[in-house]
Amino acid sequence: RPLRNATVSGEGTPAEPPRLSWHAATPAELAFADVAVGASAVRRATLVNGGPAPVTLERVRSNGPSAARFPVEGSCRAGTVLAPGADCEVVLRVAPSAPGALSGWLETIGTGSG
């Protein structure tokens, strides 16, 4: 029996990078008003996967000089997988332990599949 060969070809293209972004309603700065020592206050932010592939959150935490005073809560946690178009909520709390200014930033890192 004669065999027929078929030519095959293809090309791998780089996967589109993850596109994590803050929901439009999330302010660019999550500033807190004055909070009394011993009290706490909360700000909420929504993280959105705007890319075409799932994104796994590797890190969601506060960072900087006063990071310990800004605990992070909510549904955005390390290990969370966000499908395309899905979102999760970051709850950032401030809990001053002494008078004075506090500063830091919210760090989010995600890796995509592709």
C-alpha positions in Angstrom: 0.0 0.0 0.0 1.4 3.4 -0.9 1.9 5.9 1.9 1.0 9.5 1.4 3.0 12.1 3.3 1.5 15.4 4.3 3.5 18.4 5.0 2.9 20.1 8.4 4.1 23.4 9.6 3.4 25.9 12.4 5.0 28.6 14.3 4.9 29.3 18.0 4.2 32.9 19.0 4.8 34.5 22.4 1.8 34.3 24.7 0.2 37.6 25.4 1.4 38.9 28.8 -1.1 38.9 31.7 -3.1 42.1 31.9 -4.0 42.7 35.5 -5.5 46.2 36.2 -7.5 48.0 38.8 -11.2 48.4 38.1 -12.1 51.9 36.8 -13.9 52.7 40.1 -10.8 52.0 42.1 -9.0 55.2 43.0 -5.3 55.6 41.9 -4.4 56.2 45.5 -5.9 54.3 48.4 -5.4 57.2 50.9 -6.7 57.0 54.4 -8.0 59.9 56.4 -6.6 60.4 59.9 -7.1 57.1 61.9 -6.7 57.1 65.7 -4.2 54.9 67.3 -5.9 51.6 68.3 -8.6 52.0 65.6 -8.6 50.8 62.0 -10.0 51.9 58.7 -10.6 50.0 55.4 -10.2 50.8 51.7 -11.4 48.4 48.9 -10.0 47.9 45.5 -11.0 45.5 42.6 -8.4 43.7 40.6 -9.5 42.7 37.1 -8.0 40.2 34.6 -8.3 42.1 31.3 -6.3 39.5 29.3 -7.3 36.5 27.1 -5.9 33.9 29.5 -6.2 32.9 33.1 -3.9 34.7 35.6 -2.6 33.1 38.8 -2.0 35.7 41.6 1.5 35.0 42.9 1.6 37.9 45.4 -1.0 40.3 46.9 0.5 42.2 49.8 1.3 45.6 51.3 4.9 46.7 51.0 7.1 49.6 52.1 8.2 51.2 55.3 4.8 50.8 57.1 3.7 47.5 55.5 2.9 45.8 58.8 0.3 48.5 59.6 -1.5 47.8 56.3 -2.8 44.2 56.4 -4.3 42.9 53.2 -7.6 40.9 53.2 -10.3 40.0 50.7 -10.7 37.5 47.9 -7.5 38.4 46.0 -4.9 36.0 47.6 -1.8 34.3 46.4 -2.9 31.2 44.5 -6.2 32.7 43.3 -6.8 32.1 39.6 -8.6 34.8 37.7 -10.3 33.7 34.5 -10.4 36.3 31.6 -12.7 39.1 32.6 -12.9 37.9 36.2 -12.1 40.1 39.2 -11.4 39.8 42.9 -11.4 42.3 45.8 -8.5 43.5 47.8 -9.4 44.9 51.3 -6.6 47.0 52.7 -6.8 47.9 56.3 -4.8 50.5 58.3 -4.2 50.0 62.0 -1.9 52.6 63.5 0.0 51.5 66.6 1.5 54.9 67.3 1.0 58.5 66.2 2.8 59.5 63.0 2.7 59.2 59.2 2.4 55.7 57.6 3.3 54.9 54.0 3.6 52.0 51.7 2.1 50.5 48.5 0.0 47.6 47.4 1.9 45.0 45.5 0.2 42.5 43.1 2.0 40.0 40.9 0.3 37.6 38.6 1.5 35.1 36.0 -0.5 34.1 33.0 -0.8 30.9 31.0 -0.6 30.7 27.3 
